[in-house]
Amino acid sequence: MSKDTEILEELNSSEYKYGFESNIEAESAPKGLDENIIRFISRKKNEPQWMLEWRLKAYRHWLTLEEPTWPNVKYPKIDYQNIIYYSAPKQKVSPKSLDEVDPELRETFEKLGISLDEQKRLTGVAVDAVMDSVSVATTFKDKLAKLGIIFCSFSEAVQEHPELVKKYIGSVVPVNDNYFSALNSAVFSDGSFCYIPKGVKCPMELSTYFRINAANTGQFERTLIIAEAGSYVSYLEGCTAPMRDENQLHAAVVEIYAAENAEVKYSTVQNWYPGDKDGKGGIYNFVTKRGICAGDHAKISWTQVETGSAVTWKYPSCILKGDYSVGEFYSVAVTNNWQQADTGTKMIHLGKNTRSRIVSKGVSAGHSQNSYRGLVKVNKRARNARNYSQCDSLLMGDKCGAHTFPYIETANPSAQIEHEATTSKIGEDQIFYCLQRGIDEESAVALIVNGYCKEVLNQLPMEFAVEAQKLLALTLEGSVG
Amino acid sequence: MSLTSNSIDLKQGFIRQFELFEKALNGKSLTDFHQTRKKALKAFEGLGLPDRKTENYKYTPITRSLNKKFRFDYESLGKPTISKEVVDKLLIKDLDAYNIVLINGQYSKELSSVDIELSGLEIRDFKSAYEAQPDLVGTYFAKYANFNEDPFTALNTAFSLDGTFMKVADNVVVDKPVMVYAIADANAANWAVQPRNLVIVGKNSQASIIENYISLGNEPTFTNAVSEIVLDENAYFDYYKLEMQGENAYHVGNTQVYQVRSSTFNATTISLTGSLIRNNLNVVLDDEHCEANMNGLYLLDDHQHVDNQTVVDHKKPNSLSNELYKGILGGSSTGVFNGRIYVRPNAQKTNAFQSNKNILLTDEASINAKPQLEIWADDVKCSHGATTGQLDEEQLFYLRSRGIGQQEARSLLLYAFAMDALEKVKIDVLREYIDHHINTRLNK
């Protein structure tokens, strides 16, 4: 079908729309990584001694590790000495009001559609914006503080709530967990911190926006969310980066701690620069995300829309420790051109009557490779565990690949595990059906892809769902209206 | 001793045994055939025995189980250690078949009964087949089972000496199945048994083979079998593998199938007894309109460990593969299922389906499943499914409310669960035989 070819060509040539670079002066550490750099970062952030030691411990462990090679992705070897590990937008004094924030910075965020200006905000989303690893502004802080909610940058939390940070940091993702989390633990420069006290339902969506701006930098942010007993929070995360020819590394860690009856909903719209249509440049997105349902009846839900990054390597996981706890994972991963994604989840059932649900939808186009890799593990003591997994892949074009690597380990007879996966392309009969009813081919493809992803998109908070749909359209421009 | 040094010791042990084996061959070592053996040994040296970190053997601690000083004793091979009376008792009654008996991997002329009246059919021992027609066997031998990838295939190829050879000419429908009783003598200690089978089916021909693995006695045995099956255009082949070895038997089996245009391959693998079983079933569909159906059933108890690994490689468009593996796990048994469907970039219009269903009966049993899809073509229909669960309480209740006892109701439901795989067995006598064994087990 020539129309198909046309669409695919158009699709392959669509460009990244968030690729502008803001001309903001940044203060950086020299390139390279050694203990001095870590000391430099720690000093810059005015950190207490225990934090520095924690970082050094992670660094020393990192030195003993080797970069993992098992993911189904290929990329040139990363030179870890050729990365700037710290880059902060230059600001002498922290701003007291928004008027003092660098106007260019504000413009950047406005371009991204994130207004930092609280007055103008109607949506009621509290935003913590992180640019080049440093949190630049957090909104709605006071309002949240009245409820006892702490929502601030990670550095601020280290200064003001050291007891909380000390207690929970590394409790879900230990420093020695894996190569990239160890690296992150050693050099993380900032991130978001969120604490919801007992019984509090956070009245608004909390959101972090990440942006890599400076060249040659790696972004290593760390997010820690603590939900005390009976609390609820919905957390959003978005990311963009400028277009550059070289690859940049993004290795973040997200930790979620959910106590008894707590519920945390974590949504990500990941739109790092995916590289150009020949596969040049783009972000390496190697992220460790994990939540623990520590108490009974706790619930953690991950929703992700992955459209960006040259290489993605990410498995948001749930440790279901409390009895009756629930883990969910909803994912749409779209790859185009030469993008590679190896993503999925891990559901570790430890408590009794725990439930997990995995819905993963992959769409591959161009020359991209899209893999689902997941683990469902039912421990010996996890009586009556229940899992349902569904992994569907949609292929557009004959140069791309879709792969499924589920691991299912069951050690308890009362477990009920279901896993289903399908791979197919958009059915000609489906297109035909639409054409017959006067819907042109492009809209038909849009309709089908949207319907295909609906189950996941429905999980996103409203504001984000709109953005996610736009992103899908952008990534698959030409075939999605 | 760490696992790694253990696996190196074991590896060295096998390599030393190869030297003895080579000496015992008495100058027959200059042939092309032996060159292949040497290449395979080299490959084995490079691959080493799998350890915990070997992804393909992640759930199967086979190297640990092999730490029993298994020997491949060339000297005593070929001298049947088991009497005809004993063997006769093992044969499946009323099964009209070409019976082949392999004792410790060696063809036994006295115990086998192969009277062929059909022209175009050749069934004999692998050893004499090679000596009689080295060019023909050389064309196929070790060309399909890749010894550079799997250490056990490499090991078998290095020690390959005897087994079953079957060749069906073009346009022949074989009148009865070939029944191979591969008996390991576990009365003497620690035999390493490495039968090598080769099946060649010509154009428009039809045949079937049954491999029945048995062990006698209670000493540990290690069977490492390789079967290569090559199907020409329009060939139709049924393959049955029956595993009924003793509780000290360790088994690794590699079955490599190669198919060309419009050929059909049906496999049924049934694992009943044996301490540790690892089955690799690899099917390459190297032409259009091929069909491969693979069924499996494993019924585990005690400390049994069964690992079924299948790879279906769709290389060309318009082929179909279908896979169904079912498992019932009791005692503290472990089951592993690892299925991989591979669709190459130009294999458009491929339909590939895979399903794995397990029932866990006890708290100690466990199952690890790894159903994988690797799809490089877009116009395909592929799916896989894996479930793990237990007997449905409602079904049990239904039966019990109609006056059927707990035990009987359970057996009935489990039997129904196993039926899917069992009904694929087309030979009535064989099906009844397996059926009998399953029923005995379920009613235990």
Interface residues (C-beta under 8 A of the other chain):
Chain A: W70 K380 S393 L395 M396 G397 D398 K399 C400 G401 A402 H403 T404 F405 P406 Y407 I408 E409 T410 A411 N412 P413 S414 A415 Q416 I417 E418 H419 E420 A421 T422 T423 S424 K425
Chain B: E55 Y59 P345 Q348 N358 L360 L361 T362 D363 A365 S366 I367 N368 A369 K370 P371 Q372 L373 E374 I375 W376 A377 D378 D379 V380 K381 C382 S383 H384 G385 A386 T387 T388 G389 Q390
